[in-house]
Amino acid sequence: MNTLVMNNSRMGIYLRLGRVSNLPTVWTNVLAGTIVASSITGRPLSAVHTFLVMLAISAFYCAGMYLNDAFDREIDARERPGRPIPSGQISARAVFAIGFVLQVAGIAIISYYGTWAIVCGCALAATILLYNVWHKGNPFSPLIMGLCRALVYFAAAASAMVITGNVVDDHFLKNTVLVNATVVLAALAIWAHVVGLTYAAKQESLNRLGSLWPLLILALPVLLYGSRSVNSWADGGLPLLMLLALIVADIIAVRLLITRHIAGAVPKAVAQLIAATSLLDAVVIAIAGGDVAAVAFCLFAFVMTRVLQRVIPGT
């Protein structure tokens, strides 16, 4: 289906509103959070469990995208009149309804995995809503968006503590897993990356290179995982290879931002950084001892996201 058909068909409207081209990065977030938790507890991964958590987090992600368009409808009417709501393709009421229904669906699915999964899911839903209500003109909005993705890691880790419906001791879950340094480190890394890409999305109206200095936060994941990745070389070096892939992807995006006079440079840079989220997940998985298949899934997700973004805009 070409971009023109996608933009004008009813299904195309729903897919554009949900920015579904970016969903593979959500799936790798869940996989990374699950594998990190598994490395702490020694519990085996469950394909069905992981799929259901991916489904729940996908609902949260699309809910956030729908609510973003709904809350921004007046601004979009001035700045992006081609968006589905201001162009009259769908009503704001319908978009609000779908967004909130998707949030409820996400909480309902993740509630199967116990108290702390529900807590993380509700925190994620609240943070998504906070961002959409208060991101325009808010200098701290990139920090809030970064927190959304960090909470995905915590939600995935909390959900991974439940196997076939049996909840492990809540005290163990709260004090051993959710505050474990490995989980916190991974959440901090994804937070920093998403803060950087969210700030990048605000660069279109800037006209001086000095305004790009906050993008230095993109280097934080490299600093957090650099030494451990280098030390992995004797054991095959998979984490280092993934870290180098992330660095290259980030450099390509930042270079586009530096050369903003090129038409479409900012959207292309942001799309690249969104897709690179899966490369960071690959680093996290490799360092946590995940197998090659899991890392390969992240690489496939990166490529898949970039391909889908050509049909369904990711921003």
C-alpha positions, 0 to 999 in steps of 0.5 A: 500500500503506497503512502497516498492510499495509506493517508486517505483510506479509513484504515490508513487514518487509524494507522497514522494516528497510532504511528504504528510504524514505530511499534517494533521499538515498543516490542523490543523495549518489552523484550529487553525489560523481560530479559533483564528481569529474567537475568535477575531471577533466573526464570525462563522466558515465556513466548506467550507472556512476552507477546501479551505484554507487548500487546499491552504496551502497544495499546499504551503506545497507540493510546498516547499517539491518539491522545497526542493528536486529540489534545493538539488538534487546535495547534495542528489546525494552524501548523499541520492542517493535513493531520486527520482531525483538522482535515476533517477525516475523523472527529476529535471525540472519536480520537479521544475515545479510542485513546482512552479505550486503548489505555484501559485495554493496556491496563486490563491486559497487564493486570494479569501479571500482578500488583506491581505490573498494575502499578507500573501500567497505571503509572505509564498511563498517567505519564502518557496523559500528563505528557499529552496535556502539558507538552506544548510550551513545557521545557520539561516535556522531553523528560516526561516522554523519556519517563514513559519509555523508562516505565515500559522497562519497569512494566515489562520487568514487573510482568516477567515476575509472573509465570502461568499466573503465579505471582512471586512474593511482592516484597521480593518483586519490589525490593529485588527486581524493580530497584535492581541496578540492572533494571534501573540502569537500562531504564535510565539509558532508554530514558536518556535516548528518548529525552534526546529524540524528543528534544530533537523533534522540537528543533525544526524551528531552531536556527542555530547550532548552539541550540542542539547542545541538549542532544549530548544526552544521547551519549549517556547510554554509551557512557553507561554501557561503554566499559561493559561493552568493551569488556565483552570483546573477549566473549564475542563482543556482541554488546560492543557491536550493538553499541557501535551500531547505536552510535552510528545510528545516532551520528547519522541522526545528529548530522541531519539535525546539524544540516537542517537546511536540507528539506525534511532533515528534522523529521528524518532525524527523529525517525532515525532516532526512534528506530535506534531505540531498538539498537539500544534494546539490543545493547541491553539484551546482549549485556544481560546475557540474552541470546543471539536470536533476541538481539537479531530480533532487535536488529530486525525491528530497527530495519522494520521500523525504518521501512514502515516509516516510509509508508506510515509517518513515525512523527 
